[in-house]
Amino acid sequence: MIAGNRGNITRVALKWFLEHDAISCVIPGFKSIAQGEDNLQAINVEDFTNRK
């Protein structure tokens, strides 16, 4: 599974996009403060590549 131990699918998707050099930002939607805060946790998700 792609997500592995990286958390929920939203965090995984955001991290996936942000790791690609061609993408400089993502604009995720959210309906509550809790969802917005959860989106921010994407920065703490384990990398998919070993570039860092």
C-alpha distance matrix in Angstrom:
0.0 3.8 5.6 5.6 9.3 10.4 11.7 11.9 10.8 14.4 14.3 11.1 12.9 16.2 15.1 13.7 17.1 19.2 18.1 19.6 23.3 24.4 23.3 25.7 24.8 22.9 24.7 22.5 24.3 24.8 27.2 27.9 28.4 25.6 23.1 24.7 24.4 20.7 20.2 22.1 19.6 17.4 19.7 18.7 14.9 14.0 14.5 12.2 15.3 18.1 20.8 22.2
3.8 0.0 3.8 5.6 8.9 8.6 10.6 10.8 9.2 12.2 11.7 8.2 9.8 12.9 11.6 9.9 13.4 15.4 14.3 15.9 19.6 20.7 19.6 21.9 21.2 19.5 21.6 19.7 21.9 22.7 25.5 26.3 26.5 24.0 21.3 22.4 22.2 18.7 17.7 19.4 17.2 14.5 16.6 16.0 12.2 11.4 11.3 8.9 12.2 15.3 17.7 19.1
5.6 3.8 0.0 3.8 6.1 5.3 6.8 7.3 6.7 9.7 8.9 6.0 8.8 11.4 10.3 10.0 13.4 15.0 14.5 16.7 20.4 21.6 19.9 21.7 20.4 18.5 20.3 18.0 19.9 20.3 22.9 23.3 23.4 20.6 18.3 19.5 19.0 15.4 14.9 16.6 14.0 11.8 14.4 13.4 9.7 9.6 10.7 9.6 13.3 16.1 18.3 19.0
5.6 5.6 3.8 0.0 3.8 5.5 7.6 9.4 9.9 13.0 11.7 9.2 12.4 14.7 13.0 12.9 16.5 17.6 16.6 19.1 22.7 24.4 22.9 24.5 23.4 21.8 23.6 21.4 23.3 23.3 25.8 25.8 25.6 22.6 20.6 22.0 20.9 17.4 17.4 18.6 15.6 13.9 15.9 14.1 10.5 9.6 11.3 10.4 13.8 15.9 18.7 19.2
9.3 8.9 6.1 3.8 0.0 3.8 5.7 8.8 10.6 13.0 11.0 9.7 13.4 14.9 13.1 14.0 17.5 17.9 17.2 20.3 23.6 25.5 23.7 24.8 23.5 22.0 23.6 21.3 23.1 22.6 24.9 24.4 23.8 20.6 19.2 20.5 18.9 15.5 16.1 16.9 13.4 12.5 14.3 11.8 8.8 8.3 11.2 11.5 14.8 16.4 19.0 18.7
10.4 8.6 5.3 5.5 3.8 0.0 3.8 6.8 8.3 10.0 7.5 6.4 10.2 11.2 9.4 10.9 14.2 14.4 14.2 17.3 20.6 22.4 20.3 21.2 19.7 18.3 19.9 17.7 19.8 19.6 22.2 21.7 21.0 18.1 16.5 17.3 15.9 12.5 12.7 13.4 10.2 8.8 10.8 8.8 5.5 6.1 8.9 9.7 13.2 15.1 17.2 16.8
11.7 10.6 6.8 7.6 5.7 3.8 0.0 3.8 6.7 8.3 6.5 6.9 10.4 11.4 10.8 12.6 15.4 15.9 16.4 19.4 22.7 24.1 21.6 22.3 20.3 18.2 19.2 16.5 17.8 17.1 19.3 18.7 18.2 15.1 13.5 15.0 13.6 10.0 10.9 12.3 9.2 8.8 11.6 9.9 7.5 9.4 12.2 13.1 16.7 18.8 20.6 20.0
11.9 10.8 7.3 9.4 8.8 6.8 3.8 0.0 3.8 5.5 5.6 6.4 8.8 10.4 11.0 12.5 14.7 15.8 17.0 19.5 22.9 23.7 21.0 21.9 19.5 16.9 17.3 14.2 15.2 14.4 16.5 16.5 16.7 13.7 11.5 13.5 13.0 9.2 9.8 12.2 10.1 9.4 12.9 12.2 9.9 12.2 14.3 14.7 18.4 21.0 22.5 22.3
10.8 9.2 6.7 9.9 10.6 8.3 6.7 3.8 0.0 3.8 5.5 4.9 6.0 8.5 9.8 10.3 12.3 14.2 15.4 17.3 20.8 21.2 18.7 20.1 17.8 15.0 15.6 12.7 13.9 14.0 16.5 17.2 17.9 15.5 12.5 14.2 14.6 11.0 10.3 13.2 11.7 10.0 13.6 13.7 11.0 13.0 14.1 13.7 17.4 20.5 21.8 22.1
14.4 12.2 9.7 13.0 13.0 10.0 8.3 5.5 3.8 0.0 3.8 5.4 5.2 6.2 8.6 9.9 10.9 12.4 14.4 16.3 19.5 19.7 16.7 17.6 14.9 11.9 12.1 9.0 10.3 10.6 13.5 14.3 14.9 12.9 9.6 10.8 11.7 8.5 7.0 10.2 9.7 8.0 11.8 12.7 10.8 13.6 14.5 14.7 18.1 21.1 21.7 21.8
14.3 11.7 8.9 11.7 11.0 7.5 6.5 5.6 5.5 3.8 0.0 3.8 5.5 5.2 6.1 8.5 10.1 10.6 12.3 14.9 18.0 18.9 15.9 16.5 14.1 11.8 12.7 10.3 12.3 12.5 15.5 15.6 15.2 13.2 10.5 10.9 10.7 7.5 6.0 8.1 6.7 4.5 8.3 8.9 7.1 10.1 11.4 12.3 15.6 18.2 18.9 18.5
11.1 8.2 6.0 9.2 9.7 6.4 6.9 6.4 4.9 5.4 3.8 0.0 3.8 5.5 5.2 6.0 8.7 10.0 10.7 13.1 16.6 17.6 15.2 16.5 14.7 12.7 14.4 12.4 14.8 15.5 18.6 19.1 19.0 16.9 14.1 14.5 14.5 11.3 9.7 11.4 9.8 6.8 9.8 10.2 7.2 8.9 9.5 9.3 12.9 15.9 16.9 17.2
12.9 9.8 8.8 12.4 13.4 10.2 10.4 8.8 6.0 5.2 5.5 3.8 0.0 3.8 5.5 5.0 6.3 8.7 10.1 11.6 15.0 15.2 12.7 14.4 12.6 10.1 11.8 10.0 12.6 14.2 17.5 18.7 19.0 17.5 14.2 14.3 15.2 12.4 9.9 12.1 11.6 8.4 11.3 12.8 10.2 12.0 11.6 10.9 14.1 17.4 17.8 18.6
16.2 12.9 11.4 14.7 14.9 11.2 11.4 10.4 8.5 6.2 5.2 5.5 3.8 0.0 3.8 5.5 5.3 6.2 8.8 10.6 13.5 13.9 10.8 11.7 9.4 7.2 9.2 8.0 11.2 12.8 16.5 17.3 17.1 16.0 12.9 12.1 12.9 10.8 7.6 9.1 9.5 6.1 8.5 10.9 9.3 11.7 11.2 11.6 14.3 17.1 17.0 17.2
15.1 11.6 10.3 13.0 13.1 9.4 10.8 11.0 9.8 8.6 6.1 5.2 5.5 3.8 0.0 3.8 5.5 5.1 6.2 9.1 12.1 13.5 11.0 11.8 10.5 9.6 12.2 11.5 14.8 16.2 19.8 20.2 19.5 18.1 15.5 14.6 14.5 12.3 9.7 10.0 9.3 5.5 6.8 8.7 6.7 8.3 7.4 8.2 10.8 13.4 13.4 13.6
13.7 9.9 10.0 12.9 14.0 10.9 12.6 12.5 10.3 9.9 8.5 6.0 5.0 5.5 3.8 0.0 3.8 5.6 5.5 7.2 10.8 11.8 10.0 12.0 11.4 10.5 13.5 13.0 16.2 18.1 21.7 22.7 22.4 21.1 18.1 17.5 17.8 15.5 12.7 13.6 13.0 9.2 10.5 12.2 9.6 10.1 8.2 7.1 9.6 12.9 13.1 14.2
17.1 13.4 13.4 16.5 17.5 14.2 15.4 14.7 12.3 10.9 10.1 8.7 6.3 5.3 5.5 3.8 0.0 3.8 5.5 5.7 8.9 9.0 6.6 8.8 8.2 7.4 10.7 11.1 14.6 17.1 20.8 22.1 21.9 21.2 18.0 16.9 17.9 16.1 12.7 13.6 14.0 10.3 11.3 14.0 12.1 13.2 11.1 10.4 12.1 15.2 14.4 15.6
19.2 15.4 15.0 17.6 17.9 14.4 15.9 15.8 14.2 12.4 10.6 10.0 8.7 6.2 5.1 5.6 3.8 0.0 3.8 5.5 7.6 8.9 6.2 6.9 6.6 7.2 10.8 11.7 15.5 17.7 21.4 22.2 21.4 20.9 18.1 16.4 16.8 15.6 12.3 12.0 12.6 9.1 8.9 11.9 11.0 12.1 9.9 10.4 11.5 13.9 12.6 13.1
18.1 14.3 14.5 16.6 17.2 14.2 16.4 17.0 15.4 14.4 12.3 10.7 10.1 8.8 6.2 5.5 5.5 3.8 0.0 3.8 6.4 8.9 7.8 9.1 10.0 11.0 14.6 15.3 19.0 21.1 24.8 25.5 24.6 23.7 21.1 19.7 19.7 18.1 15.1 14.7 14.5 10.9 10.2 12.4 11.0 10.8 7.7 7.7 8.0 10.4 9.1 10.3
19.6 15.9 16.7 19.1 20.3 17.3 19.4 19.5 17.3 16.3 14.9 13.1 11.6 10.6 9.1 7.2 5.7 5.5 3.8 0.0 3.8 5.5 5.6 8.1 9.9 11.1 14.9 16.2 19.8 22.4 26.2 27.3 26.8 26.2 23.3 21.8 22.3 20.8 17.6 17.5 17.8 14.1 13.7 16.1 14.6 14.4 11.1 10.2 9.9 12.5 10.7 12.7
23.3 19.6 20.4 22.7 23.6 20.6 22.7 22.9 20.8 19.5 18.0 16.6 15.0 13.5 12.1 10.8 8.9 7.6 6.4 3.8 0.0 3.8 5.4 6.9 10.0 12.3 16.0 18.0 21.7 24.5 28.3 29.3 28.6 28.4 25.6 23.6 24.2 23.2 19.8 19.3 19.9 16.5 15.5 18.2 17.3 17.0 13.6 13.2 12.1 13.8 11.2 13.0
24.4 20.7 21.6 24.4 25.5 22.4 24.1 23.7 21.2 19.7 18.9 17.6 15.2 13.9 13.5 11.8 9.0 8.9 8.9 5.5 3.8 0.0 3.8 6.4 9.4 11.4 14.8 17.1 20.6 23.8 27.5 29.0 28.6 28.7 25.7 23.7 24.9 24.0 20.3 20.3 21.4 18.0 17.5 20.5 19.5 19.6 16.5 15.7 15.1 17.3 14.9 16.8
23.3 19.6 19.9 22.9 23.7 20.3 21.6 21.0 18.7 16.7 15.9 15.2 12.7 10.8 11.0 10.0 6.6 6.2 7.8 5.6 5.4 3.8 0.0 3.8 5.8 7.6 11.1 13.4 17.0 20.0 23.8 25.2 24.8 25.0 22.0 20.0 21.2 20.5 16.8 16.8 18.2 15.0 14.7 18.0 17.2 18.1 15.4 15.1 15.3 17.7 15.5 16.8
25.7 21.9 21.7 24.5 24.8 21.2 22.3 21.9 20.1 17.6 16.5 16.5 14.4 11.7 11.8 12.0 8.8 6.9 9.1 8.1 6.9 6.4 3.8 0.0 3.8 7.2 10.4 13.3 16.8 19.6 23.3 24.4 23.5 24.1 21.4 18.9 20.0 19.8 16.2 15.5 17.4 14.6 13.7 17.3 17.3 18.5 16.1 16.7 16.8 18.6 16.1 16.6
24.8 21.2 20.4 23.4 23.5 19.7 20.3 19.5 17.8 14.9 14.1 14.7 12.6 9.4 10.5 11.4 8.2 6.6 10.0 9.9 10.0 9.4 5.8 3.8 0.0 3.8 6.8 9.7 13.1 15.9 19.5 20.6 19.8 20.5 17.9 15.3 16.6 16.6 12.9 12.6 14.9 12.4 12.1 15.9 16.0 17.9 16.2 17.0 17.9 20.0 18.0 18.1
22.9 19.5 18.5 21.8 22.0 18.3 18.2 16.9 15.0 11.9 11.8 12.7 10.1 7.2 9.6 10.5 7.4 7.2 11.0 11.1 12.3 11.4 7.6 7.2 3.8 0.0 3.8 6.1 9.7 12.6 16.3 17.7 17.5 18.0 15.0 12.8 14.7 14.3 10.5 11.2 13.6 11.1 12.0 15.6 15.3 17.6 16.4 17.0 18.6 21.1 19.7 19.9
24.7 21.6 20.3 23.6 23.6 19.9 19.2 17.3 15.6 12.1 12.7 14.4 11.8 9.2 12.2 13.5 10.7 10.8 14.6 14.9 16.0 14.8 11.1 10.4 6.8 3.8 0.0 3.8 6.6 9.7 13.2 14.9 15.0 16.1 13.0 10.8 13.5 13.6 10.0 11.2 14.1 12.5 13.9 17.3 17.3 20.1 19.4 20.1 22.0 24.6 23.3 23.3
22.5 19.7 18.0 21.4 21.3 17.7 16.5 14.2 12.7 9.0 10.3 12.4 10.0 8.0 11.5 13.0 11.1 11.7 15.3 16.2 18.0 17.1 13.4 13.3 9.7 6.1 3.8 0.0 3.8 6.7 10.3 12.1 12.7 13.2 9.8 8.4 11.3 10.9 7.5 9.9 12.4 11.1 13.4 16.2 15.9 19.0 18.9 19.5 22.0 24.7 24.0 23.9
24.3 21.9 19.9 23.3 23.1 19.8 17.8 15.2 13.9 10.3 12.3 14.8 12.6 11.2 14.8 16.2 14.6 15.5 19.0 19.8 21.7 20.6 17.0 16.8 13.1 9.7 6.6 3.8 0.0 3.8 7.0 9.5 11.0 11.9 8.6 7.8 11.4 11.3 8.9 11.7 14.2 13.6 16.2 18.7 18.5 21.8 22.1 22.7 25.4 28.2 27.6 27.5
24.8 22.7 20.3 23.3 22.6 19.6 17.1 14.4 14.0 10.6 12.5 15.5 14.2 12.8 16.2 18.1 17.1 17.7 21.1 22.4 24.5 23.8 20.0 19.6 15.9 12.6 9.7 6.7 3.8 0.0 3.8 5.8 7.7 8.5 5.5 5.6 9.3 9.4 8.3 11.1 13.4 13.8 16.5 18.5 18.6 22.2 23.1 24.0 26.9 29.6 29.3 28.7
27.2 25.5 22.9 25.8 24.9 22.2 19.3 16.5 16.5 13.5 15.5 18.6 17.5 16.5 19.8 21.7 20.8 21.4 24.8 26.2 28.3 27.5 23.8 23.3 19.5 16.3 13.2 10.3 7.0 3.8 0.0 3.8 7.1 8.4 6.6 7.7 10.9 11.4 11.3 13.9 16.1 17.0 19.7 21.4 21.6 25.2 26.4 27.4 30.5 33.0 32.9 32.2
27.9 26.3 23.3 25.8 24.4 21.7 18.7 16.5 17.2 14.3 15.6 19.1 18.7 17.3 20.2 22.7 22.1 22.2 25.5 27.3 29.3 29.0 25.2 24.4 20.6 17.7 14.9 12.1 9.5 5.8 3.8 0.0 3.8 5.3 5.3 6.4 8.7 9.9 10.8 12.8 14.8 16.5 19.0 20.2 20.9 24.7 26.3 27.7 30.8 33.0 32.9 31.9
28.4 26.5 23.4 25.6 23.8 21.0 18.2 16.7 17.9 14.9 15.2 19.0 19.0 17.1 19.5 22.4 21.9 21.4 24.6 26.8 28.6 28.6 24.8 23.5 19.8 17.5 15.0 12.7 11.0 7.7 7.1 3.8 0.0 3.8 5.4 5.0 6.1 8.5 9.8 10.7 12.8 15.1 17.0 18.1 19.5 23.3 25.1 27.0 29.8 31.7 31.5 30.0
25.6 24.0 20.6 22.6 20.6 18.1 15.1 13.7 15.5 12.9 13.2 16.9 17.5 16.0 18.1 21.1 21.2 20.9 23.7 26.2 28.4 28.7 25.0 24.1 20.5 18.0 16.1 13.2 11.9 8.5 8.4 5.3 3.8 0.0 3.8 5.4 5.1 6.1 8.6 9.9 10.9 13.5 15.8 16.2 17.3 21.0 23.2 25.0 28.1 30.0 30.2 28.8
23.1 21.3 18.3 20.6 19.2 16.5 13.5 11.5 12.5 9.6 10.5 14.1 14.2 12.9 15.5 18.1 18.0 18.1 21.1 23.3 25.6 25.7 22.0 21.4 17.9 15.0 13.0 9.8 8.6 5.5 6.6 5.3 5.4 3.8 0.0 3.8 5.4 5.0 6.2 8.8 10.0 11.6 14.4 15.4 15.8 19.5 21.2 22.7 25.8 28.1 28.2 27.2
24.7 22.4 19.5 22.0 20.5 17.3 15.0 13.5 14.2 10.8 10.9 14.5 14.3 12.1 14.6 17.5 16.9 16.4 19.7 21.8 23.6 23.7 20.0 18.9 15.3 12.8 10.8 8.4 7.8 5.6 7.7 6.4 5.0 5.4 3.8 0.0 3.8 5.4 5.1 6.5 9.1 10.6 12.7 14.4 15.4 19.2 20.5 22.3 25.1 27.1 26.8 25.6
24.4 22.2 19.0 20.9 18.9 15.9 13.6 13.0 14.6 11.7 10.7 14.5 15.2 12.9 14.5 17.8 17.9 16.8 19.7 22.3 24.2 24.9 21.2 20.0 16.6 14.7 13.5 11.3 11.4 9.3 10.9 8.7 6.1 5.1 5.4 3.8 0.0 3.8 5.4 5.1 6.8 9.6 11.1 12.1 13.7 17.5 19.3 21.6 24.3 25.9 25.8 24.2
20.7 18.7 15.4 17.4 15.5 12.5 10.0 9.2 11.0 8.5 7.5 11.3 12.4 10.8 12.3 15.5 16.1 15.6 18.1 20.8 23.2 24.0 20.5 19.8 16.6 14.3 13.6 10.9 11.3 9.4 11.4 9.9 8.5 6.1 5.0 5.4 3.8 0.0 3.8 5.3 5.3 7.5 10.2 10.6 11.3 15.0 17.1 19.0 22.0 23.9 24.2 23.0
20.2 17.7 14.9 17.4 16.1 12.7 10.9 9.8 10.3 7.0 6.0 9.7 9.9 7.6 9.7 12.7 12.7 12.3 15.1 17.6 19.8 20.3 16.8 16.2 12.9 10.5 10.0 7.5 8.9 8.3 11.3 10.8 9.8 8.6 6.2 5.1 5.4 3.8 0.0 3.8 5.3 5.8 8.5 10.2 10.6 14.3 15.6 17.2 20.1 22.2 22.1 21.2
22.1 19.4 16.6 18.6 16.9 13.4 12.3 12.2 13.2 10.2 8.1 11.4 12.1 9.1 10.0 13.6 13.6 12.0 14.7 17.5 19.3 20.3 16.8 15.5 12.6 11.2 11.2 9.9 11.7 11.1 13.9 12.8 10.7 9.9 8.8 6.5 5.1 5.3 3.8 0.0 3.8 5.3 6.3 8.3 9.9 13.6 14.9 17.2 19.6 21.2 20.8 19.3
19.6 17.2 14.0 15.6 13.4 10.2 9.2 10.1 11.7 9.7 6.7 9.8 11.6 9.5 9.3 13.0 14.0 12.6 14.5 17.8 19.9 21.4 18.2 17.4 14.9 13.6 14.1 12.4 14.2 13.4 16.1 14.8 12.8 10.9 10.0 9.1 6.8 5.3 5.3 3.8 0.0 3.8 5.3 5.4 7.0 10.7 12.8 15.3 17.9 19.3 19.6 17.9
17.4 14.5 11.8 13.9 12.5 8.8 8.8 9.4 10.0 8.0 4.5 6.8 8.4 6.1 5.5 9.2 10.3 9.1 10.9 14.1 16.5 18.0 15.0 14.6 12.4 11.1 12.5 11.1 13.6 13.8 17.0 16.5 15.1 13.5 11.6 10.6 9.6 7.5 5.8 5.3 3.8 0.0 3.8 5.3 5.2 8.8 9.9 12.1 14.7 16.6 16.7 15.7
19.7 16.6 14.4 15.9 14.3 10.8 11.6 12.9 13.6 11.8 8.3 9.8 11.3 8.5 6.8 10.5 11.3 8.9 10.2 13.7 15.5 17.5 14.7 13.7 12.1 12.0 13.9 13.4 16.2 16.5 19.7 19.0 17.0 15.8 14.4 12.7 11.1 10.2 8.5 6.3 5.3 3.8 0.0 3.8 5.6 8.4 9.2 12.2 14.0 15.1 14.7 13.1
18.7 16.0 13.4 14.1 11.8 8.8 9.9 12.2 13.7 12.7 8.9 10.2 12.8 10.9 8.7 12.2 14.0 11.9 12.4 16.1 18.2 20.5 18.0 17.3 15.9 15.6 17.3 16.2 18.7 18.5 21.4 20.2 18.1 16.2 15.4 14.4 12.1 10.6 10.2 8.3 5.4 5.3 3.8 0.0 3.8 6.5 8.7 12.0 14.0 14.7 15.2 13.2
14.9 12.2 9.7 10.5 8.8 5.5 7.5 9.9 11.0 10.8 7.1 7.2 10.2 9.3 6.7 9.6 12.1 11.0 11.0 14.6 17.3 19.5 17.2 17.3 16.0 15.3 17.3 15.9 18.5 18.6 21.6 20.9 19.5 17.3 15.8 15.4 13.7 11.3 10.6 9.9 7.0 5.2 5.6 3.8 0.0 3.8 6.3 9.0 11.7 13.1 14.1 13.0
14.0 11.4 9.6 9.6 8.3 6.1 9.4 12.2 13.0 13.6 10.1 8.9 12.0 11.7 8.3 10.1 13.2 12.1 10.8 14.4 17.0 19.6 18.1 18.5 17.9 17.6 20.1 19.0 21.8 22.2 25.2 24.7 23.3 21.0 19.5 19.2 17.5 15.0 14.3 13.6 10.7 8.8 8.4 6.5 3.8 0.0 3.8 6.6 8.9 9.9 11.7 10.8
14.5 11.3 10.7 11.3 11.2 8.9 12.2 14.3 14.1 14.5 11.4 9.5 11.6 11.2 7.4 8.2 11.1 9.9 7.7 11.1 13.6 16.5 15.4 16.1 16.2 16.4 19.4 18.9 22.1 23.1 26.4 26.3 25.1 23.2 21.2 20.5 19.3 17.1 15.6 14.9 12.8 9.9 9.2 8.7 6.3 3.8 0.0 3.8 5.4 6.9 8.3 8.3
12.2 8.9 9.6 10.4 11.5 9.7 13.1 14.7 13.7 14.7 12.3 9.3 10.9 11.6 8.2 7.1 10.4 10.4 7.7 10.2 13.2 15.7 15.1 16.7 17.0 17.0 20.1 19.5 22.7 24.0 27.4 27.7 27.0 25.0 22.7 22.3 21.6 19.0 17.2 17.2 15.3 12.1 12.2 12.0 9.0 6.6 3.8 0.0 3.8 7.0 8.9 10.3
15.3 12.2 13.3 13.8 14.8 13.2 16.7 18.4 17.4 18.1 15.6 12.9 14.1 14.3 10.8 9.6 12.1 11.5 8.0 9.9 12.1 15.1 15.3 16.8 17.9 18.6 22.0 22.0 25.4 26.9 30.5 30.8 29.8 28.1 25.8 25.1 24.3 22.0 20.1 19.6 17.9 14.7 14.0 14.0 11.7 8.9 5.4 3.8 0.0 3.8 5.6 7.9
18.1 15.3 16.1 15.9 16.4 15.1 18.8 21.0 20.5 21.1 18.2 15.9 17.4 17.1 13.4 12.9 15.2 13.9 10.4 12.5 13.8 17.3 17.7 18.6 20.0 21.1 24.6 24.7 28.2 29.6 33.0 33.0 31.7 30.0 28.1 27.1 25.9 23.9 22.2 21.2 19.3 16.6 15.1 14.7 13.1 9.9 6.9 7.0 3.8 0.0 3.8 5.6
20.8 17.7 18.3 18.7 19.0 17.2 20.6 22.5 21.8 21.7 18.9 16.9 17.8 17.0 13.4 13.1 14.4 12.6 9.1 10.7 11.2 14.9 15.5 16.1 18.0 19.7 23.3 24.0 27.6 29.3 32.9 32.9 31.5 30.2 28.2 26.8 25.8 24.2 22.1 20.8 19.6 16.7 14.7 15.2 14.1 11.7 8.3 8.9 5.6 3.8 0.0 3.8
22.2 19.1 19.0 19.2 18.7 16.8 20.0 22.3 22.1 21.8 18.5 17.2 18.6 17.2 13.6 14.2 15.6 13.1 10.3 12.7 13.0 16.8 16.8 16.6 18.1 19.9 23.3 23.9 27.5 28.7 32.2 31.9 30.0 28.8 27.2 25.6 24.2 23.0 21.2 19.3 17.9 15.7 13.1 13.2 13.0 10.8 8.3 10.3 7.9 5.6 3.8 0.0
